[in-house]
Amino acid sequence: MTERVAVLLASLALLAGCGGPVAGTARPVRLSDGDKAKFKAFYERLNKAADEGVSQQQKMLKDTQHPDFRQKTCDLRGATIKVEPTWSTLRTDADWAPPGEKTHPRGDVYVVAVTITLRKETAVVGSQIGSLHVVLLDDQVYGFAPCLGG
C-alpha cells in the first residue's frame, strides 16, 4: 500500500507539471469577470463530480478534455481528485505544450497553482501542490485529464 501511495503521489507531481522558475515579468491576468467565473465554475464542476463518484468525475474529465487532445484521457483507477486553485496565481502560459506534445494547444492557455487531493472512496490517499493548465477556447474552458502512473 505504501508503495502504491508513493507511485500515486509521484504521478500527481508529474501531472502538476512542476518546474523551475519561469522567465519574464509578473503581470496580473487580464480576464473579464465572466472569463474568471468560467475558470472557477470549471473547478467547481470538477469537485462536484468527485462528490458524485468516480464515474461522474471521469465523465466530466472526458467531456472537458481539450478537443485537440481527446485521445489523451486516462482512468483514475477508481480514485477521484479534489482541486483547490489559488486564484492569485492564475497566469497565461503561451509557450506550454502538454507532456509528450510539441504543439501549443489552440486557445488561450492559463496555469494556476493548485492543491490536489486524491481520494479512494472516503479515504484520502495523498495530497500534492502543483500547477494545472486550462484553456479558454471558443468561450469554453477545457482541461487536460490527469493520469496516474504505476
N, C-alpha and C positions, 0 to 999 in steps of 0.2 A: 504494500500500500504506500509506504514512504517513497519508494522508487517511482510509483505512478504519479504521486503528487509532485515530485521533483520534475518529472517529464512535463506534466501539465503546466507548472509554473514557468519552466523554460520555454515552452511553446507560447505562453502568454507574452513573455518577454519578446519573442520574435514577432508575434502579432502586433505588439505595441510599436515596433519599428524604432526602438531606442537607438540613438546615435550620438555623435559628438556635437559640438557647438555648430550652429548654423551661421554662416557669414551673412552680413548685411546689417541694416539698421532697423530696430524695432519701431513699428508704427501701429497705431490702432487699426483694426479691421474696419473697412468702410462698407458695412452691410446695412441695408434698411432694417427697420424694426420687424418688418414682415419676414425678411430672409432669416434674421436671427431666430424668430419664432419657429420657422421651419426646421432649423437645426435642433432647437430644444424639443420640438414635437417628435422629431425622428428618434431621439434617445428616450423620450418618454414612452413612445410606442414600443421600442426595443425592450425596455424594462417591464412594461405591462405584459408584453408577450411572454417574458420569462416567468412572470407571476402566473400566467395561464398554463404554463407547462412547456416541455421540451418541443413537442410537435408544433405548437403555436409560434415559439421563437424561431424554430428552424424555418417555418413558412415565411415569417416576417423577414428573416435574413435573406432568404431566396428571392422574395418579392422586391426587396430594396437593393439587391446587388447591382452595382453599376452595369448598365446594359452592355458595355464592351467586354465585361469580364464575368458574364453569367455562368460560364463553364467552370469558374474557379470557386464555386461554393464548396463548403466542407460540412461534414457531420460533426457535431459537438459531442458525439458519443454518449448521449443520454444526460448531458450536463446543460445548464443554462448559464448565461452571463448577465450580470448587472453592471451597467456602465454609469459612472458618475463623472461627468465632464467638469472641468474647471474653466468656466467660460471666459475668464480674463486672459486665458492663454490662446484663445482661438485666433488663428492667423492663416494667411494664404500660404500655399506651398506649390508655387508654379512649376518647380522642377521635379517634383516627386513622380515616381512610377511605382506601381505595385511590385512587390518582390518577384524576381524572375522575369519581369517585363522590361522592355526597352522604351516603350512609348508612354507618354503622359496621358492620363485619361481625358476624354472630352469633358468640357465643363470647367467650372471654377473649383479648384481643389483647395480644401482647407484642412488644417490639422489642429487638434485640440488635445491638451493633456487630460488624461482620464485615470480614474481608479476603476479597475475591472475586478469584479468578484465572481469567481467560478463556483457554482453550486451543483451538487449531485443530490437530487431530491431535496431534502431540507438541510443538508449538511454543507457548510462552506468548505470547499476543497482547497481554495487558495485565493490570494488577492495580489494584484500587481499594479504598479503605477507605470504608465507609459503614455504613448500618443496614438491616436487613431485618426485616420483620414476619412473625410466625407467630401462629396462633390455636389455642387449645385449645378444641375443640368436641366435645361428646359423647365425651369421653375420647380423642379423636384429635387429632393435630397436623396442621394444614393450613397451606399457604403461599400465596404469590402468585407465579406463574411470571414470571421476568424477560423483558423484551422488549428486543431490540437495535434501535436506530434506524438511520436512514441508508439 
